Amino acid sequence: MSGSVIVAVSIGLVVSFYMAREFYKVAVARGWPQKKYFWICFLLPICGYLLVIALPDRGGPALGSFVSDDLPQL
């Protein structure tokens, strides 16, 4: 019984780490490069995710931004 609990907790920590890392990348892309956003998402998952989602865009380096010379000027 205790072995399955250890495995479940380990899997939960790994998933939380990767989710927090992705939300930290979103925060950096929005112009908020502080490491506190990683730790908030890691330690308080739901609250941290909502916090990062609500961050305003400060003009950071956008991930996957598409810039083309073929687009007309508006």
mmCIF file of the N, C-alpha and C atoms, coordinates in Angstrom:
data_MODEL
# 
_entry.id   MODEL 
# 
loop_
_atom_site.group_PDB 
_atom_site.id 
_atom_site.type_symbol 
_atom_site.label_atom_id 
_atom_site.label_alt_id 
_atom_site.label_comp_id 
_atom_site.label_asym_id 
_atom_site.label_entity_id 
_atom_site.label_seq_id 
_atom_site.pdbx_PDB_ins_code 
_atom_site.Cartn_x 
_atom_site.Cartn_y 
_atom_site.Cartn_z 
_atom_site.occupancy 
_atom_site.B_iso_or_equiv 
_atom_site.pdbx_formal_charge 
_atom_site.auth_seq_id 
_atom_site.auth_comp_id 
_atom_site.auth_asym_id 
_atom_site.auth_atom_id 
_atom_site.pdbx_PDB_model_num 
ATOM 1   N N  . MET A 1 1  ? 0.820  -1.200 0.000   1.00 0.00 ? 1  MET A N  1 
ATOM 2   C CA . MET A 1 1  ? 0.000  0.000  0.000   1.00 0.00 ? 1  MET A CA 1 
ATOM 3   C C  . MET A 1 1  ? 0.860  1.259  0.000   1.00 0.00 ? 1  MET A C  1 
ATOM 4   N N  . SER A 1 2  ? 1.889  1.297  0.809   1.00 0.00 ? 2  SER A N  1 
ATOM 5   C CA . SER A 1 2  ? 2.708  2.505  0.893   1.00 0.00 ? 2  SER A CA 1 
ATOM 6   C C  . SER A 1 2  ? 3.523  2.734  -0.375  1.00 0.00 ? 2  SER A C  1 
ATOM 7   N N  . GLY A 1 3  ? 3.854  1.654  -1.081  1.00 0.00 ? 3  GLY A N  1 
ATOM 8   C CA . GLY A 1 3  ? 4.593  1.800  -2.333  1.00 0.00 ? 3  GLY A CA 1 
ATOM 9   C C  . GLY A 1 3  ? 3.774  2.501  -3.397  1.00 0.00 ? 3  GLY A C  1 
ATOM 10  N N  . SER A 1 4  ? 2.488  2.193  -3.466  1.00 0.00 ? 4  SER A N  1 
ATOM 11  C CA . SER A 1 4  ? 1.635  2.850  -4.455  1.00 0.00 ? 4  SER A CA 1 
ATOM 12  C C  . SER A 1 4  ? 1.401  4.318  -4.105  1.00 0.00 ? 4  SER A C  1 
ATOM 13  N N  . VAL A 1 5  ? 1.405  4.620  -2.807  1.00 0.00 ? 5  VAL A N  1 
ATOM 14  C CA . VAL A 1 5  ? 1.258  6.025  -2.390  1.00 0.00 ? 5  VAL A CA 1 
ATOM 15  C C  . VAL A 1 5  ? 2.489  6.820  -2.800  1.00 0.00 ? 5  VAL A C  1 
ATOM 16  N N  . ILE A 1 6  ? 3.653  6.241  -2.618  1.00 0.00 ? 6  ILE A N  1 
ATOM 17  C CA . ILE A 1 6  ? 4.904  6.915  -3.000  1.00 0.00 ? 6  ILE A CA 1 
ATOM 18  C C  . ILE A 1 6  ? 4.936  7.145  -4.505  1.00 0.00 ? 6  ILE A C  1 
ATOM 19  N N  . VAL A 1 7  ? 4.521  6.168  -5.283  1.00 0.00 ? 7  VAL A N  1 
ATOM 20  C CA . VAL A 1 7  ? 4.486  6.310  -6.740  1.00 0.00 ? 7  VAL A CA 1 
ATOM 21  C C  . VAL A 1 7  ? 3.493  7.399  -7.141  1.00 0.00 ? 7  VAL A C  1 
ATOM 22  N N  . ALA A 1 8  ? 2.314  7.422  -6.511  1.00 0.00 ? 8  ALA A N  1 
ATOM 23  C CA . ALA A 1 8  ? 1.304  8.427  -6.845  1.00 0.00 ? 8  ALA A CA 1 
ATOM 24  C C  . ALA A 1 8  ? 1.790  9.830  -6.502  1.00 0.00 ? 8  ALA A C  1 
ATOM 25  N N  . VAL A 1 9  ? 2.434  9.998  -5.353  1.00 0.00 ? 9  VAL A N  1 
ATOM 26  C CA . VAL A 1 9  ? 2.958  11.312 -4.965  1.00 0.00 ? 9  VAL A CA 1 
ATOM 27  C C  . VAL A 1 9  ? 4.079  11.736 -5.912  1.00 0.00 ? 9  VAL A C  1 
ATOM 28  N N  . SER A 1 10 ? 4.936  10.795 -6.289  1.00 0.00 ? 10 SER A N  1 
ATOM 29  C CA . SER A 1 10 ? 6.028  11.114 -7.218  1.00 0.00 ? 10 SER A CA 1 
ATOM 30  C C  . SER A 1 10 ? 5.479  11.552 -8.574  1.00 0.00 ? 10 SER A C  1 
ATOM 31  N N  . ILE A 1 11 ? 4.493  10.844 -9.079  1.00 0.00 ? 11 ILE A N  1 
ATOM 32  C CA . ILE A 1 11 ? 3.884  11.218 -10.360 1.00 0.00 ? 11 ILE A CA 1 
ATOM 33  C C  . ILE A 1 11 ? 3.226  12.583 -10.255 1.00 0.00 ? 11 ILE A C  1 
ATOM 34  N N  . GLY A 1 12 ? 2.550  12.849 -9.140  1.00 0.00 ? 12 GLY A N  1 
ATOM 35  C CA . GLY A 1 12 ? 1.921  14.152 -8.924  1.00 0.00 ? 12 GLY A CA 1 
ATOM 36  C C  . GLY A 1 12 ? 2.926  15.287 -8.902  1.00 0.00 ? 12 GLY A C  1 
ATOM 37  N N  . LEU A 1 13 ? 4.073  15.073 -8.261  1.00 0.00 ? 13 LEU A N  1 
ATOM 38  C CA . LEU A 1 13 ? 5.107  16.106 -8.216  1.00 0.00 ? 13 LEU A CA 1 
ATOM 39  C C  . LEU A 1 13 ? 5.716  16.356 -9.597  1.00 0.00 ? 13 LEU A C  1 
ATOM 40  N N  . VAL A 1 14 ? 5.924  15.299 -10.362 1.00 0.00 ? 14 VAL A N  1 
ATOM 41  C CA . VAL A 1 14 ? 6.486  15.448 -11.712 1.00 0.00 ? 14 VAL A CA 1 
ATOM 42  C C  . VAL A 1 14 ? 5.506  16.212 -12.604 1.00 0.00 ? 14 VAL A C  1 
ATOM 43  N N  . VAL A 1 15 ? 4.232  15.850 -12.550 1.00 0.00 ? 15 VAL A N  1 
ATOM 44  C CA . VAL A 1 15 ? 3.222  16.550 -13.355 1.00 0.00 ? 15 VAL A CA 1 
ATOM 45  C C  . VAL A 1 15 ? 3.123  18.006 -12.932 1.00 0.00 ? 15 VAL A C  1 
ATOM 46  N N  . SER A 1 16 ? 3.146  18.261 -11.626 1.00 0.00 ? 16 SER A N  1 
ATOM 47  C CA . SER A 1 16 ? 3.084  19.639 -11.138 1.00 0.00 ? 16 SER A CA 1 
ATOM 48  C C  . SER A 1 16 ? 4.297  20.447 -11.598 1.00 0.00 ? 16 SER A C  1 
ATOM 49  N N  . PHE A 1 17 ? 5.472  19.820 -11.607 1.00 0.00 ? 17 PHE A N  1 
ATOM 50  C CA . PHE A 1 17 ? 6.680  20.498 -12.065 1.00 0.00 ? 17 PHE A CA 1 
ATOM 51  C C  . PHE A 1 17 ? 6.554  20.922 -13.526 1.00 0.00 ? 17 PHE A C  1 
ATOM 52  N N  . TYR A 1 18 ? 6.121  19.987 -14.386 1.00 0.00 ? 18 TYR A N  1 
ATOM 53  C CA . TYR A 1 18 ? 6.029  20.305 -15.809 1.00 0.00 ? 18 TYR A CA 1 
ATOM 54  C C  . TYR A 1 18 ? 4.934  21.335 -16.092 1.00 0.00 ? 18 TYR A C  1 
ATOM 55  N N  . MET A 1 19 ? 3.826  21.254 -15.377 1.00 0.00 ? 19 MET A N  1 
ATOM 56  C CA . MET A 1 19 ? 2.765  22.249 -15.554 1.00 0.00 ? 19 MET A CA 1 
ATOM 57  C C  . MET A 1 19 ? 3.244  23.631 -15.099 1.00 0.00 ? 19 MET A C  1 
ATOM 58  N N  . ALA A 1 20 ? 3.936  23.681 -13.956 1.00 0.00 ? 20 ALA A N  1 
ATOM 59  C CA . ALA A 1 20 ? 4.453  24.955 -13.462 1.00 0.00 ? 20 ALA A CA 1 
ATOM 60  C C  . ALA A 1 20 ? 5.480  25.537 -14.423 1.00 0.00 ? 20 ALA A C  1 
ATOM 61  N N  . ARG A 1 21 ? 6.293  24.675 -15.023 1.00 0.00 ? 21 ARG A N  1 
ATOM 62  C CA . ARG A 1 21 ? 7.293  25.152 -15.984 1.00 0.00 ? 21 ARG A CA 1 
ATOM 63  C C  . ARG A 1 21 ? 6.623  25.756 -17.216 1.00 0.00 ? 21 ARG A C  1 
ATOM 64  N N  . GLU A 1 22 ? 5.561  25.120 -17.705 1.00 0.00 ? 22 GLU A N  1 
ATOM 65  C CA . GLU A 1 22 ? 4.853  25.655 -18.870 1.00 0.00 ? 22 GLU A CA 1 
ATOM 66  C C  . GLU A 1 22 ? 4.168  26.980 -18.546 1.00 0.00 ? 22 GLU A C  1 
ATOM 67  N N  . PHE A 1 23 ? 3.559  27.080 -17.380 1.00 0.00 ? 23 PHE A N  1 
ATOM 68  C CA . PHE A 1 23 ? 2.932  28.343 -17.005 1.00 0.00 ? 23 PHE A CA 1 
ATOM 69  C C  . PHE A 1 23 ? 3.980  29.423 -16.764 1.00 0.00 ? 23 PHE A C  1 
ATOM 70  N N  . TYR A 1 24 ? 5.166  29.051 -16.283 1.00 0.00 ? 24 TYR A N  1 
ATOM 71  C CA . TYR A 1 24 ? 6.245  30.025 -16.153 1.00 0.00 ? 24 TYR A CA 1 
ATOM 72  C C  . TYR A 1 24 ? 6.669  30.540 -17.533 1.00 0.00 ? 24 TYR A C  1 
ATOM 73  N N  . LYS A 1 25 ? 6.714  29.657 -18.525 1.00 0.00 ? 25 LYS A N  1 
ATOM 74  C CA . LYS A 1 25 ? 7.034  30.086 -19.886 1.00 0.00 ? 25 LYS A CA 1 
ATOM 75  C C  . LYS A 1 25 ? 5.987  31.059 -20.414 1.00 0.00 ? 25 LYS A C  1 
ATOM 76  N N  . VAL A 1 26 ? 4.726  30.842 -20.082 1.00 0.00 ? 26 VAL A N  1 
ATOM 77  C CA . VAL A 1 26 ? 3.661  31.761 -20.482 1.00 0.00 ? 26 VAL A CA 1 
ATOM 78  C C  . VAL A 1 26 ? 3.870  33.113 -19.804 1.00 0.00 ? 26 VAL A C  1 
ATOM 79  N N  . ALA A 1 27 ? 4.225  33.106 -18.522 1.00 0.00 ? 27 ALA A N  1 
ATOM 80  C CA . ALA A 1 27 ? 4.468  34.363 -17.807 1.00 0.00 ? 27 ALA A CA 1 
ATOM 81  C C  . ALA A 1 27 ? 5.640  35.120 -18.424 1.00 0.00 ? 27 ALA A C  1 
ATOM 82  N N  . VAL A 1 28 ? 6.699  34.414 -18.792 1.00 0.00 ? 28 VAL A N  1 
ATOM 83  C CA . VAL A 1 28 ? 7.853  35.065 -19.433 1.00 0.00 ? 28 VAL A CA 1 
ATOM 84  C C  . VAL A 1 28 ? 7.454  35.631 -20.787 1.00 0.00 ? 28 VAL A C  1 
ATOM 85  N N  . ALA A 1 29 ? 6.640  34.897 -21.538 1.00 0.00 ? 29 ALA A N  1 
ATOM 86  C CA . ALA A 1 29 ? 6.203  35.377 -22.847 1.00 0.00 ? 29 ALA A CA 1 
ATOM 87  C C  . ALA A 1 29 ? 5.343  36.625 -22.721 1.00 0.00 ? 29 ALA A C  1 
ATOM 88  N N  . ARG A 1 30 ? 4.683  36.778 -21.603 1.00 0.00 ? 30 ARG A N  1 
ATOM 89  C CA . ARG A 1 30 ? 3.866  37.977 -21.377 1.00 0.00 ? 30 ARG A CA 1 
ATOM 90  C C  . ARG A 1 30 ? 4.665  39.122 -20.773 1.00 0.00 ? 30 ARG A C  1 
ATOM 91  N N  . GLY A 1 31 ? 5.950  38.897 -20.498 1.00 0.00 ? 31 GLY A N  1 
ATOM 92  C CA . GLY A 1 31 ? 6.806  39.969 -19.996 1.00 0.00 ? 31 GLY A CA 1 
ATOM 93  C C  . GLY A 1 31 ? 6.987  39.960 -18.493 1.00 0.00 ? 31 GLY A C  1 
ATOM 94  N N  . TRP A 1 32 ? 6.747  38.856 -17.831 1.00 0.00 ? 32 TRP A N  1 
ATOM 95  C CA . TRP A 1 32 ? 6.890  38.729 -16.379 1.00 0.00 ? 32 TRP A CA 1 
ATOM 96  C C  . TRP A 1 32 ? 7.913  37.623 -16.095 1.00 0.00 ? 32 TRP A C  1 
ATOM 97  N N  . PRO A 1 33 ? 9.231  37.915 -16.158 1.00 0.00 ? 33 PRO A N  1 
ATOM 98  C CA . PRO A 1 33 ? 10.240 36.861 -16.066 1.00 0.00 ? 33 PRO A CA 1 
ATOM 99  C C  . PRO A 1 33 ? 10.630 36.437 -14.644 1.00 0.00 ? 33 PRO A C  1 
ATOM 100 N N  . GLN A 1 34 ? 9.924  36.871 -13.606 1.00 0.00 ? 34 GLN A N  1 
ATOM 101 C CA . GLN A 1 34 ? 10.295 36.510 -12.241 1.00 0.00 ? 34 GLN A CA 1 
ATOM 102 C C  . GLN A 1 34 ? 10.036 35.027 -11.980 1.00 0.00 ? 34 GLN A C  1 
ATOM 103 N N  . LYS A 1 35 ? 10.956 34.379 -11.251 1.00 0.00 ? 35 LYS A N  1 
ATOM 104 C CA . LYS A 1 35 ? 10.841 32.952 -10.919 1.00 0.00 ? 35 LYS A CA 1 
ATOM 105 C C  . LYS A 1 35 ? 9.681  32.683 -9.963  1.00 0.00 ? 35 LYS A C  1 
ATOM 106 N N  . LYS A 1 36 ? 9.150  33.722 -9.314  1.00 0.00 ? 36 LYS A N  1 
ATOM 107 C CA . LYS A 1 36 ? 8.069  33.495 -8.360  1.00 0.00 ? 36 LYS A CA 1 
ATOM 108 C C  . LYS A 1 36 ? 6.837  32.893 -9.033  1.00 0.00 ? 36 LYS A C  1 
ATOM 109 N N  . TYR A 1 37 ? 6.652  33.135 -10.315 1.00 0.00 ? 37 TYR A N  1 
ATOM 110 C CA . TYR A 1 37 ? 5.494  32.577 -11.008 1.00 0.00 ? 37 TYR A CA 1 
ATOM 111 C C  . TYR A 1 37 ? 5.624  31.067 -11.182 1.00 0.00 ? 37 TYR A C  1 
ATOM 112 N N  . PHE A 1 38 ? 6.843  30.571 -11.306 1.00 0.00 ? 38 PHE A N  1 
ATOM 113 C CA . PHE A 1 38 ? 7.050  29.128 -11.328 1.00 0.00 ? 38 PHE A CA 1 
ATOM 114 C C  . PHE A 1 38 ? 6.698  28.524 -9.971  1.00 0.00 ? 38 PHE A C  1 
ATOM 115 N N  . TRP A 1 39 ? 7.206  29.134 -8.908  1.00 0.00 ? 39 TRP A N  1 
ATOM 116 C CA . TRP A 1 39 ? 6.995  28.572 -7.581  1.00 0.00 ? 39 TRP A CA 1 
ATOM 117 C C  . TRP A 1 39 ? 5.543  28.680 -7.131  1.00 0.00 ? 39 TRP A C  1 
ATOM 118 N N  . ILE A 1 40 ? 4.877  29.750 -7.489  1.00 0.00 ? 40 ILE A N  1 
ATOM 119 C CA . ILE A 1 40 ? 3.455  29.859 -7.139  1.00 0.00 ? 40 ILE A CA 1 
ATOM 120 C C  . ILE A 1 40 ? 2.670  28.769 -7.857  1.00 0.00 ? 40 ILE A C  1 
ATOM 121 N N  . CYS A 1 41 ? 2.959  28.547 -9.127  1.00 0.00 ? 41 CYS A N  1 
ATOM 122 C CA . CYS A 1 41 ? 2.252  27.498 -9.884  1.00 0.00 ? 41 CYS A CA 1 
ATOM 123 C C  . CYS A 1 41 ? 2.611  26.105 -9.379  1.00 0.00 ? 41 CYS A C  1 
ATOM 124 N N  . PHE A 1 42 ? 3.821  25.918 -8.893  1.00 0.00 ? 42 PHE A N  1 
ATOM 125 C CA . PHE A 1 42 ? 4.226  24.609 -8.395  1.00 0.00 ? 42 PHE A CA 1 
ATOM 126 C C  . PHE A 1 42 ? 3.615  24.314 -7.026  1.00 0.00 ? 42 PHE A C  1 
ATOM 127 N N  . LEU A 1 43 ? 3.621  25.300 -6.142  1.00 0.00 ? 43 LEU A N  1 
ATOM 128 C CA . LEU A 1 43 ? 3.154  25.067 -4.779  1.00 0.00 ? 43 LEU A CA 1 
ATOM 129 C C  . LEU A 1 43 ? 1.643  25.241 -4.614  1.00 0.00 ? 43 LEU A C  1 
ATOM 130 N N  . LEU A 1 44 ? 1.043  26.139 -5.388  1.00 0.00 ? 44 LEU A N  1 
ATOM 131 C CA . LEU A 1 44 ? -0.399 26.383 -5.331  1.00 0.00 ? 44 LEU A CA 1 
ATOM 132 C C  . LEU A 1 44 ? -0.960 26.271 -6.743  1.00 0.00 ? 44 LEU A C  1 
ATOM 133 N N  . PRO A 1 45 ? -1.124 25.074 -7.256  1.00 0.00 ? 45 PRO A N  1 
ATOM 134 C CA . PRO A 1 45 ? -1.402 24.891 -8.688  1.00 0.00 ? 45 PRO A CA 1 
ATOM 135 C C  . PRO A 1 45 ? -2.583 25.684 -9.235  1.00 0.00 ? 45 PRO A C  1 
ATOM 136 N N  . ILE A 1 46 ? -3.766 25.509 -8.739  1.00 0.00 ? 46 ILE A N  1 
ATOM 137 C CA . ILE A 1 46 ? -4.930 26.159 -9.337  1.00 0.00 ? 46 ILE A CA 1 
ATOM 138 C C  . ILE A 1 46 ? -4.830 27.672 -9.204  1.00 0.00 ? 46 ILE A C  1 
ATOM 139 N N  . CYS A 1 47 ? -4.469 28.157 -8.025  1.00 0.00 ? 47 CYS A N  1 
ATOM 140 C CA . CYS A 1 47 ? -4.319 29.611 -7.829  1.00 0.00 ? 47 CYS A CA 1 
ATOM 141 C C  . CYS A 1 47 ? -3.207 30.176 -8.704  1.00 0.00 ? 47 CYS A C  1 
ATOM 142 N N  . GLY A 1 48 ? -2.112 29.447 -8.822  1.00 0.00 ? 48 GLY A N  1 
ATOM 143 C CA . GLY A 1 48 ? -0.996 29.905 -9.645  1.00 0.00 ? 48 GLY A CA 1 
ATOM 144 C C  . GLY A 1 48 ? -1.342 29.954 -11.121 1.00 0.00 ? 48 GLY A C  1 
ATOM 145 N N  . TYR A 1 49 ? -2.073 28.939 -11.591 1.00 0.00 ? 49 TYR A N  1 
ATOM 146 C CA . TYR A 1 49 ? -2.470 28.925 -13.001 1.00 0.00 ? 49 TYR A CA 1 
ATOM 147 C C  . TYR A 1 49 ? -3.382 30.102 -13.307 1.00 0.00 ? 49 TYR A C  1 
ATOM 148 N N  . LEU A 1 50 ? -4.346 30.350 -12.427 1.00 0.00 ? 50 LEU A N  1 
ATOM 149 C CA . LEU A 1 50 ? -5.256 31.478 -12.642 1.00 0.00 ? 50 LEU A CA 1 
ATOM 150 C C  . LEU A 1 50 ? -4.521 32.814 -12.575 1.00 0.00 ? 50 LEU A C  1 
ATOM 151 N N  . LEU A 1 51 ? -3.528 32.912 -11.691 1.00 0.00 ? 51 LEU A N  1 
ATOM 152 C CA . LEU A 1 51 ? -2.735 34.136 -11.587 1.00 0.00 ? 51 LEU A CA 1 
ATOM 153 C C  . LEU A 1 51 ? -1.988 34.408 -12.886 1.00 0.00 ? 51 LEU A C  1 
ATOM 154 N N  . VAL A 1 52 ? -1.346 33.392 -13.450 1.00 0.00 ? 52 VAL A N  1 
ATOM 155 C CA . VAL A 1 52 ? -0.587 33.567 -14.694 1.00 0.00 ? 52 VAL A CA 1 
ATOM 156 C C  . VAL A 1 52 ? -1.530 33.892 -15.849 1.00 0.00 ? 52 VAL A C  1 
ATOM 157 N N  . ILE A 1 53 ? -2.688 33.248 -15.888 1.00 0.00 ? 53 ILE A N  1 
ATOM 158 C CA . ILE A 1 53 ? -3.655 33.528 -16.945 1.00 0.00 ? 53 ILE A CA 1 
ATOM 159 C C  . ILE A 1 53 ? -4.113 34.978 -16.891 1.00 0.00 ? 53 ILE A C  1 
ATOM 160 N N  . ALA A 1 54 ? -4.223 35.535 -15.682 1.00 0.00 ? 54 ALA A N  1 
ATOM 161 C CA . ALA A 1 54 ? -4.727 36.906 -15.513 1.00 0.00 ? 54 ALA A CA 1 
ATOM 162 C C  . ALA A 1 54 ? -3.648 37.977 -15.680 1.00 0.00 ? 54 ALA A C  1 
ATOM 163 N N  . LEU A 1 55 ? -2.389 37.592 -15.851 1.00 0.00 ? 55 LEU A N  1 
ATOM 164 C CA . LEU A 1 55 ? -1.327 38.590 -16.003 1.00 0.00 ? 55 LEU A CA 1 
ATOM 165 C C  . LEU A 1 55 ? -1.520 39.395 -17.287 1.00 0.00 ? 55 LEU A C  1 
ATOM 166 N N  . PRO A 1 56 ? -1.369 40.720 -17.193 1.00 0.00 ? 56 PRO A N  1 
ATOM 167 C CA . PRO A 1 56 ? -1.458 41.520 -18.421 1.00 0.00 ? 56 PRO A CA 1 
ATOM 168 C C  . PRO A 1 56 ? -0.189 41.361 -19.263 1.00 0.00 ? 56 PRO A C  1 
ATOM 169 N N  . ASP A 1 57 ? -0.314 41.620 -20.527 1.00 0.00 ? 57 ASP A N  1 
ATOM 170 C CA . ASP A 1 57 ? 0.818  41.504 -21.441 1.00 0.00 ? 57 ASP A CA 1 
ATOM 171 C C  . ASP A 1 57 ? 1.682  42.754 -21.330 1.00 0.00 ? 57 ASP A C  1 
ATOM 172 N N  . ARG A 1 58 ? 2.954  42.570 -20.995 1.00 0.00 ? 58 ARG A N  1 
ATOM 173 C CA . ARG A 1 58 ? 3.892  43.687 -20.911 1.00 0.00 ? 58 ARG A CA 1 
ATOM 174 C C  . ARG A 1 58 ? 4.842  43.710 -22.094 1.00 0.00 ? 58 ARG A C  1 
ATOM 175 N N  . GLY A 1 59 ? 4.495  43.009 -23.150 1.00 0.00 ? 59 GLY A N  1 
ATOM 176 C CA . GLY A 1 59 ? 5.315  43.049 -24.357 1.00 0.00 ? 59 GLY A CA 1 
ATOM 177 C C  . GLY A 1 59 ? 6.555  42.196 -24.282 1.00 0.00 ? 59 GLY A C  1 
ATOM 178 N N  . GLY A 1 60 ? 6.487  41.053 -23.637 1.00 0.00 ? 60 GLY A N  1 
ATOM 179 C CA . GLY A 1 60 ? 7.632  40.149 -23.572 1.00 0.00 ? 60 GLY A CA 1 
ATOM 180 C C  . GLY A 1 60 ? 7.835  39.436 -24.894 1.00 0.00 ? 60 GLY A C  1 
ATOM 181 N N  . PRO A 1 61 ? 8.861  38.611 -24.950 1.00 0.00 ? 61 PRO A N  1 
ATOM 182 C CA . PRO A 1 61 ? 9.097  37.845 -26.181 1.00 0.00 ? 61 PRO A CA 1 
ATOM 183 C C  . PRO A 1 61 ? 8.005  36.803 -26.364 1.00 0.00 ? 61 PRO A C  1 
ATOM 184 N N  . ALA A 1 62 ? 7.190  36.966 -27.371 1.00 0.00 ? 62 ALA A N  1 
ATOM 185 C CA . ALA A 1 62 ? 6.062  36.055 -27.595 1.00 0.00 ? 62 ALA A CA 1 
ATOM 186 C C  . ALA A 1 62 ? 6.557  34.706 -28.090 1.00 0.00 ? 62 ALA A C  1 
ATOM 187 N N  . LEU A 1 63 ? 6.019  33.645 -27.522 1.00 0.00 ? 63 LEU A N  1 
ATOM 188 C CA . LEU A 1 63 ? 6.370  32.306 -27.970 1.00 0.00 ? 63 LEU A CA 1 
ATOM 189 C C  . LEU A 1 63 ? 5.566  31.975 -29.213 1.00 0.00 ? 63 LEU A C  1 
ATOM 190 N N  . GLY A 1 64 ? 6.235  31.574 -30.253 1.00 0.00 ? 64 GLY A N  1 
ATOM 191 C CA . GLY A 1 64 ? 5.542  31.172 -31.463 1.00 0.00 ? 64 GLY A CA 1 
ATOM 192 C C  . GLY A 1 64 ? 4.900  32.330 -32.211 1.00 0.00 ? 64 GLY A C  1 
ATOM 193 N N  . SER A 1 65 ? 5.438  33.520 -32.043 1.00 0.00 ? 65 SER A N  1 
ATOM 194 C CA . SER A 1 65 ? 4.845  34.655 -32.753 1.00 0.00 ? 65 SER A CA 1 
ATOM 195 C C  . SER A 1 65 ? 5.129  34.530 -34.248 1.00 0.00 ? 65 SER A C  1 
ATOM 196 N N  . PHE A 1 66 ? 4.171  34.940 -35.038 1.00 0.00 ? 66 PHE A N  1 
ATOM 197 C CA . PHE A 1 66 ? 4.279  34.819 -36.490 1.00 0.00 ? 66 PHE A CA 1 
ATOM 198 C C  . PHE A 1 66 ? 4.393  36.214 -37.075 1.00 0.00 ? 66 PHE A C  1 
ATOM 199 N N  . VAL A 1 67 ? 5.510  36.483 -37.728 1.00 0.00 ? 67 VAL A N  1 
ATOM 200 C CA . VAL A 1 67 ? 5.720  37.757 -38.381 1.00 0.00 ? 67 VAL A CA 1 
ATOM 201 C C  . VAL A 1 67 ? 6.028  37.457 -39.841 1.00 0.00 ? 67 VAL A C  1 
ATOM 202 N N  . SER A 1 68 ? 5.268  38.080 -40.744 1.00 0.00 ? 68 SER A N  1 
ATOM 203 C CA . SER A 1 68 ? 5.462  37.830 -42.155 1.00 0.00 ? 68 SER A CA 1 
ATOM 204 C C  . SER A 1 68 ? 5.479  39.156 -42.896 1.00 0.00 ? 68 SER A C  1 
ATOM 205 N N  . ASP A 1 69 ? 6.306  39.232 -43.909 1.00 0.00 ? 69 ASP A N  1 
ATOM 206 C CA . ASP A 1 69 ? 6.340  40.426 -44.754 1.00 0.00 ? 69 ASP A CA 1 
ATOM 207 C C  . ASP A 1 69 ? 5.191  40.458 -45.738 1.00 0.00 ? 69 ASP A C  1 
ATOM 208 N N  . ASP A 1 70 ? 4.476  39.356 -45.888 1.00 0.00 ? 70 ASP A N  1 
ATOM 209 C CA . ASP A 1 70 ? 3.366  39.280 -46.819 1.00 0.00 ? 70 ASP A CA 1 
ATOM 210 C C  . ASP A 1 70 ? 2.086  39.923 -46.283 1.00 0.00 ? 70 ASP A C  1 
ATOM 211 N N  . LEU A 1 71 ? 2.064  40.213 -44.994 1.00 0.00 ? 71 LEU A N  1 
ATOM 212 C CA . LEU A 1 71 ? 0.853  40.780 -44.404 1.00 0.00 ? 71 LEU A CA 1 
ATOM 213 C C  . LEU A 1 71 ? 0.745  42.270 -44.745 1.00 0.00 ? 71 LEU A C  1 
ATOM 214 N N  . PRO A 1 72 ? -0.435 42.752 -45.090 1.00 0.00 ? 72 PRO A N  1 
ATOM 215 C CA . PRO A 1 72 ? -0.587 44.165 -45.426 1.00 0.00 ? 72 PRO A CA 1 
ATOM 216 C C  . PRO A 1 72 ? -0.546 45.038 -44.172 1.00 0.00 ? 72 PRO A C  1 
ATOM 217 N N  . GLN A 1 73 ? -0.145 46.263 -44.344 1.00 0.00 ? 73 GLN A N  1 
ATOM 218 C CA . GLN A 1 73 ? -0.146 47.234 -43.246 1.00 0.00 ? 73 GLN A CA 1 
ATOM 219 C C  . GLN A 1 73 ? -1.569 47.707 -43.006 1.00 0.00 ? 73 GLN A C  1 
ATOM 220 N N  . LEU A 1 74 ? -1.963 47.749 -41.779 1.00 0.00 ? 74 LEU A N  1 
ATOM 221 C CA . LEU A 1 74 ? -3.311 48.233 -41.461 1.00 0.00 ? 74 LEU A CA 1 
ATOM 222 C C  . LEU A 1 74 ? -3.283 49.652 -40.968 1.00 0.00 ? 74 LEU A C  1 
# 
